[in-house]
Amino acid sequence: MIKRLKVTTLIGFIAIFAGMQAKAQAPEQIKLIDQYIQQNIDKNHIPGLSIAIVNKNQVVFSKGYGKDGNNRAIISSTPFAIASLSKAFTAMAVMQLVEAGKINLDTPVKNYIPTFQMADSRANQITVRQFLNQTSGLSDVVYPELSFKQQPASTMNTIDNLKDVELDSKPGEKFHYHNPNYHVMAHLVEVVSREKFSDYMQKHIFTPLQMTHSANYHSTMEFQKHLAQGNIFVFGQPVKLNEPNWFIEGSAGMVSTTSDLAKWLMMYLNKGEYKGQKLLSEKGIETMFSPPANSSYGLGWFIDPQKNVSHSGVLWTYQAEQMILTKEGYGIVILFNSGINAFQDYHVFMQGVSHILTNQEANQPVMNDSIYELLMATFILLTLLLTFMRFRNMKTWVAKHRLKPSWVVTTENIIRLLPLAFLVLIPNLLTLLSHRVLSWERIFLMAPSVIIWLGVVAFCNLLIVVVRVVNLRKRW
């Protein structure tokens, strides 16, 4: 008996010691996270961000960095556009209606929305689940919503606009990340619940979670009335700008804060419950985190092989990242008041924070925004220098080529016009590579320095060709 008591006492001391170690590690982890974020903010010229880390019971870390578009210090209640993080909220609304017995995930959407029809008869069989899984068969290639000059005014407009559209693939066959899938889901919520989508979100999600600084909007033009300007990057420097007009109801229409999204993540970690309010059953949460066999996308969330769930939100002037580390029991959200850029790696912030929380090394990237932008500026100066040298040696070139066959001269000039052709074809090339269709405005805002460099190269080469042709004709 005494021996057993000694063993029990020893085990108790070990447990207490281990707990003390865990508590001692937590402040060190927070310090490392704070340092890591600050270092990456400085290297990449991020104007401002806000972060919150939670476990099941509390906020572990919360801090704001930098300033918003109105030059106010960012805090946990500073509002940000959260872009595609909104999709998980739309999926949650649909799942609530599923659990209320009003929707079946495997029933065709047309059963609930009789006005939904497309030129492709296969669309009649697209189920609710397939829209949420982004396997409906719709894609940017067949419905290029990001390039539309006239954006829809409502989810009903999206339904109407799809009437003449053919599917890109058979429903359920392929994953195509496509925002209108979630426009349709927002309309489904409205039809089934008989409430406006924004009203439903407020009543059934924001209020139960005590998300007092969150709201849903149908377009970027609307949320800009309630939100400070975000930023694009021009040669690595943040520049304030209004978000381009875009219809985002159900797909990217939410404005929120890290203090509110901390509650949202805690609800998931508590299997659908927050402070006694049950938003969804444990089985419902599991369904949201269960992707089809041919994809890693569940219902509004990406799921990795380790069962961690995450989603990014991308606008041209705002960016958002959220992740749930399932095994470790942490939820992380990071909101930025700067948007998509060819050289900005926002995911490195989330990667570093998650590595620190899981006791891994948070490696600093070798390349960063500043280095890439310096290279672009160097390329532009080299292009101008080489062009100057070509004009300086123009007489020598003309004397050398005036006796050559015309096809040789023509070929050389055509080669010099290739950068111009490449510049013109950029939207098509991006579509081939990414399966997303973008307008020229959005392409420029995403990569100003790259487009400026390509423009300089194309213009300089065009000028060289024109001057060469004029000088050759004078001598011929």
Secondary structure, 3 states (H helix, E strand, C coil): CHHHHHHHHHHHHHHHHHHHHHHHHHHHHHHHHHHHHHHHHHHHCCCEEEEEEECCCCEEEEEEEEECCCCCECCCCCCEECHHHHHHHHHHHHHHHHHCCCCCCCCEHHHCCCCCCCCCHHHHHCEHHHHHCCCCCCCCCCCCHHHCCCCCCCHHHHHHHHHHCCCCCCCCCCCCCCCHHHHHHHHHHHHHHCCCHHHHHHHHHHCCCCCCCCEECCEHHHHCCCCCCEEEEECCEEEEECCCCCECCCCCCEEECHHHHHHHHHHHHCCCEECCEECCCHHHHHHHCCCCCCCCECCCCEECCCCCEEEEEECCCCEEEEEEECCCCEEEEEEECECCCCCCCCHHHHHHHHHHHCCCCCCCCCCCHHHHHHHHHHHHHHHHHHHHHHHHCHHHHHHHHCCCCHHHHHHHHHHHCHHHHHHHCHHHHHHHHHCCCCCHHHHHHHCHHHHHHHHHHHHHHHHHHHHHHHHHHHHC
